Amino acid sequence: MNNEEICDGLKQLGLTGWVVTGDEITLWESLEPQPTRAALAKAATQWAATQSAEAAATATQKAALLARLGITADEAKLLIG
């Protein structure tokens, strides 16, 4: 597991009070026990799936709003900028 995967796994598990350096947890301030590498790997996969689902939902909501307003994404950018 790399640094990003470990961090993603810890975030998915809702843990705080940690520092990851390289591929190791170097500071642990949580009262919870450190998760195993297997638990982190599983949680990191769930984090990726959650992030993808949230991005897809956001894109769908934006498209629906633009359709309801009857404007394109480029026209919306003109309004904002």
C-alpha positions as CSV (number, residue, x, y, z in Angstrom):
1,M,0.0,0.0,0.0
2,N,1.2,3.5,-0.7
3,N,0.8,6.7,1.3
4,E,-2.4,7.8,-0.5
5,E,-4.1,4.4,-0.1
6,I,-3.3,4.3,3.6
7,C,-4.6,7.9,4.1
8,D,-7.8,7.1,2.1
9,G,-8.4,4.0,4.2
10,L,-8.0,5.9,7.4
11,K,-10.4,8.6,6.2
12,Q,-12.9,5.9,5.1
13,L,-12.7,4.4,8.6
14,G,-13.4,7.9,10.1
15,L,-10.2,7.9,12.1
16,T,-8.4,11.1,13.1
17,G,-5.1,11.8,14.9
18,W,-2.7,10.1,12.6
19,V,0.3,10.9,10.4
20,V,1.4,8.8,7.5
21,T,5.0,9.0,6.2
22,G,5.8,7.0,3.2
23,D,4.0,3.8,3.5
24,E,3.8,3.7,7.4
25,I,1.7,5.3,10.0
26,T,4.3,7.2,12.0
27,L,2.0,9.0,14.5
28,W,-1.1,7.5,16.1
29,E,-3.1,9.6,18.6
30,S,-6.4,7.9,18.3
31,L,-7.9,5.9,21.2
32,E,-8.9,3.3,18.6
33,P,-6.4,0.6,17.8
34,Q,-4.6,1.0,14.5
35,P,-6.3,-0.9,11.7
36,T,-4.6,-3.8,10.1
37,R,-3.1,-3.4,6.6
38,A,-5.9,-5.7,5.3
39,A,-8.6,-3.5,6.9
40,L,-6.9,-0.4,5.4
41,A,-6.7,-1.9,2.0
42,K,-10.5,-2.8,2.1
43,A,-11.3,0.7,3.4
44,A,-9.2,2.4,0.7
45,T,-11.1,0.5,-2.0
46,Q,-14.4,1.6,-0.4
47,W,-13.1,5.2,-0.3
48,A,-12.4,5.2,-4.0
49,A,-15.9,3.8,-4.7
50,T,-17.5,6.4,-2.5
51,Q,-15.6,9.3,-4.1
52,S,-16.5,8.0,-7.6
53,A,-20.2,7.7,-6.6
54,E,-20.2,11.2,-5.1
55,A,-18.6,12.7,-8.2
56,A,-21.1,11.0,-10.4
57,A,-24.0,12.2,-8.3
58,T,-22.6,15.8,-8.4
59,A,-22.3,15.6,-12.2
60,T,-25.9,14.4,-12.5
61,Q,-27.2,17.2,-10.2
62,K,-25.3,19.8,-12.3
63,A,-26.6,18.5,-15.5
64,A,-30.2,18.4,-14.1
65,L,-29.9,22.0,-12.9
66,L,-28.5,23.2,-16.3
67,A,-31.3,21.5,-18.1
68,R,-33.9,23.0,-15.7
69,L,-32.4,26.5,-16.3
70,G,-32.2,25.8,-20.1
71,I,-28.5,26.8,-20.4
72,T,-25.3,25.1,-21.3
73,A,-22.3,24.6,-19.0
74,D,-20.4,27.3,-20.9
75,E,-23.3,29.7,-20.5
76,A,-23.3,29.0,-16.7
77,K,-19.5,29.8,-16.6
78,L,-20.2,33.1,-18.2
79,L,-22.8,33.9,-15.6
80,I,-20.4,33.1,-12.7
81,G,-17.3,34.7,-14.1
